[in-house]
Structure formats: structure tokens, C-alpha cells
Amino acid sequence: MGKAGRPNKKQMLKKLTKETILSALKEKGNDSKYLLDQVDEYMRYFDNLDVLNIKLCEDLDIDLLKEKRQVTKEMRNILTFLGLKPVSVDGVITFEEL
């Protein structure tokens, strides 16, 4: 949490990302428990990617780069499985159907 218990920028981005994915699934009528579990898995990868990026800023490590590539690949695979594709419009990321 940030100052006075407010969420920081990373927490807000994570929340917005999850809400956007859930909204896109709901619009498609695909909000079954199994798919919602996949969104939770995506968000765990989201956290892992953040940790990897922090570590890579501290020290460039080939193994960490490989891990980052694998994590981003898994995140893309989940989005593909959900039938979503990230789209950036004026810096705002949304998800559209594949």
C-alpha cells in the first residue's frame, strides 16, 4: 500500500488489468469458474513478471531473461486460451476477441 493505505501505482495497474480481462470475458459471455481461475493464474504471472523486471533492473542475468520470456509466453497463452487479445489505444490497454 502507498501513503495513508492507498494502493500504489503497481497495485492499481494490476487491479485495472484484472477488471479489464474480467469485463472482456463477461462481454463474451464466458465467465465460467474455470475461466475465472485462468484469470487468477494470469494475475499470478503478472506478479511474477513484476518481480522479474525489478530483479533485471538490479542485475542483468541471462537466466532471469529466459524466465521472463517464459512468463510472458505463458501470459500470452492464457489470453489466447481465453480468446482475448490485448490492444493499446492511447496508452490504455483493453482486450478484444481473437
Residue pairs with C-beta under 8 A, 6 or more apart in sequence:
1 7
1 8
1 11
2 8
2 9
2 11
7 15
10 50
14 43
14 46
14 47
17 43
17 46
17 93
18 39
18 43
20 93
20 94
20 95
21 39
21 42
21 79
21 82
21 84
21 95
22 31
22 36
22 39
24 84
24 94
24 95
24 96
24 97
25 31
25 35
25 36
25 39
25 82
25 84
28 83
28 97
30 82
30 83
35 82
38 78
38 81
38 82
39 78
39 82
41 78
42 75
42 78
42 79
45 71
45 74
45 75
45 78
46 75
48 71
49 68
49 71
49 72
49 75
52 64
52 67
52 68
52 71
53 68
55 61
55 64
56 64
56 65
56 68
79 85
79 86
79 95
80 98
83 97
83 98
84 95
84 96
84 97
84 98
85 95
85 96
85 97
85 98
86 93
86 94
86 95
87 93
87 94
87 95
87 96
88 94
